Amino acid sequence: FDADEAKAMVTRANDYLAERCAAHPTRFVGMTSIAPQDPEWSAAEIRRGARDLGFRGVMVNSHTHGHYLDEPQFDPIFRALADTGQPLYIHPQ
């Protein structure tokens, strides 16, 4: 997916997940999905997930278009994780 398409899809998915978690708070806990194609946007979404949606972690695939999370371009994501105290689950791809 390109960045704009991925961001729109992720926003919808996170909003839907938050609704389902709110409807069943004793059953579900959400994890923020992000679109690493845009690291700055993803950092903001991590903060929104933690602050506004009540999520307790972040999930991301192991690479995006062949770029891995240890590349400097993804630093904003790790800064947001540190700022929010959110754990990161890396889904193997």
Secondary structure, DSSP 8 states (H G I E B T S, - for coil): --HHHHHHHHHHHHHHHHHHHHHSTTT----EE--TTSHHHHHHHHHHHHHTS----EEEESEETTEETTSGGGHHHHHHHHHHT--EEEE--
